[in-house]
Amino acid sequence: MQSLSEDEKKQVLGTLLADQLSVIQEAVKNVPEIKTKVDHLDELLLEVSADVRTIRAAISNLSNQVNDHEHQIAQLMTGD
């Protein structure tokens, strides 16, 4: 079996590195689009978090109103 010359080794190595660089370039070319999507999702998450806090406050308020009404109904039924 014949061994490769230094130039042939460099050529093979260069080809391998070029292939790997191509794969890396392909992977990172979508990074700006991915960042844009992540930023949008972050904004949506902030909106959802605010909506959840609003819903929790409304539920708490309704729960308090129901408890007050139940207390008032119980008082009316007992005549207190």
C-alpha positions in Angstrom: 0.0 0.0 0.0 1.3 3.4 -1.0 1.4 6.2 1.6 0.2 9.7 0.8 2.7 12.5 0.1 2.6 15.6 2.3 0.7 17.5 -0.4 -1.9 14.7 -0.8 -2.3 14.6 3.0 -2.8 18.4 3.1 -5.3 18.1 0.2 -7.3 15.4 2.0 -7.2 17.4 5.2 -8.3 20.6 3.4 -11.2 18.7 1.8 -12.3 17.4 5.2 -12.0 20.8 6.8 -14.0 22.4 4.0 -16.7 19.8 4.4 -16.9 20.4 8.2 -16.9 24.2 7.6 -19.8 23.8 5.2 -21.8 21.8 7.8 -21.1 24.5 10.4 -22.1 27.3 8.1 -25.3 25.5 7.3 -26.1 25.1 11.0 -25.4 28.7 11.9 -27.0 30.4 9.0 -30.4 29.9 10.7 -29.3 31.5 14.0 -30.7 35.0 13.3 -34.1 33.5 12.4 -34.0 31.3 15.5 -33.1 34.4 17.6 -36.0 36.3 16.1 -38.4 33.5 16.9 -37.1 33.1 20.5 -37.4 36.9 21.0 -41.0 36.7 19.8 -41.7 33.7 22.1 -40.2 35.7 25.0 -42.6 38.6 24.3 -45.6 36.2 24.1 -44.5 34.5 27.3 -44.5 37.9 29.1 -48.0 38.6 27.8 -49.2 35.2 28.9 -47.7 35.7 32.3 -49.5 39.1 32.7 -52.7 37.5 31.5 -52.3 34.6 34.1 -51.8 37.2 36.9 -54.9 39.0 35.8 -56.9 35.8 35.7 -55.7 34.8 39.1 -56.7 38.2 40.5 -60.1 37.9 38.9 -60.6 34.4 40.3 -59.5 35.5 43.7 -62.0 38.4 43.6 -64.8 36.2 42.4 -64.0 33.7 45.1 -64.2 36.4 47.8 -67.5 37.6 46.4 -68.9 34.0 46.4 -67.8 33.6 50.0 -69.4 36.9 51.0 -72.6 36.0 49.3 -72.6 32.6 51.0 -72.1 34.3 54.3 -74.9 36.7 53.6 -77.2 33.9 52.6 -76.4 32.0 55.7 -77.2 35.0 57.8 -80.5 35.6 56.1 -81.5 32.0 56.5 -80.7 32.0 60.3 -82.1 35.4 60.8 -79.0 37.0 62.3 
